[in-house]
């Protein structure tokens, strides 16, 4: 059965998503308004970097969590 997701800030994955993605979205929005339209790919690079960093952290966190759960 699928694992239930706790939608509170006690959930470390949700907390890290907000800590990584909120600044990325703010920086991307600022880049969108400051940009004169010549480098429209800049916002996508910023968002992609944020997503890659979050999912890299999540993969490492779950791998570490799986190891500690297996030791118990």
N, C-alpha and C positions, 0 to 999 in steps of 0.2 A: 504494500500500500504506500502511496505517496506520503512524503513527509510534509506535515503542516508547517506553514510559514507564520512565524510570529511577527505581526505588523506593529512592533513597538521599538523604541530605541534600546531595549534590552538585547535585541537581535543584533549581533556584531556585524553581520553582512549588510543589513539595512543601514546601520550607522555609517559604515565605510562607504556605501553607495552615496549617501548624502555628503559625506566629507570630501569625496572625490568629484562627484558629478555637479554639485551646485557651483563650486568655483569654476569648473570647466564651462558650464552653461553661461555663467556671468561673463567670463573672459571671451567666449564665442560671441555673445551678444554685443559686447563692447567692440570686438573686432568687426562685427557686421556693420555697426554704425560708423565706425571710424574709417573703415575701408572705403575706397572710392569706386569699387566695383571692378578694379583691374585684377585683383587676386581673390576671386570668389571661392576658390578652393581652400582658403585659409580656415574658414569655419569648420569645414569637414575634417581637416587635419586635426584641429583642436578637439573636436568631438571624438574622433577616432582614437586619439591619444588617450583621452579620458576613459573611454570604454576598454581599451586594451589594458590600461593600468589597473582598472577595477577587476576585470576578469582574470588577470594574472595574479593579483592579490587573492582573489576568491579561490582560484585553483590551488594555490599554495596553502591557504588557510584550511580548506577542506582536506587536503592531503595530510596536513599536520594533525587535524582533528581526527581523521580516520586512524592514524597511527596511535594516537593517545587512547582512543576508544578500544583499539585492538589489544593494547597492553593491559587494560582493566580486566 
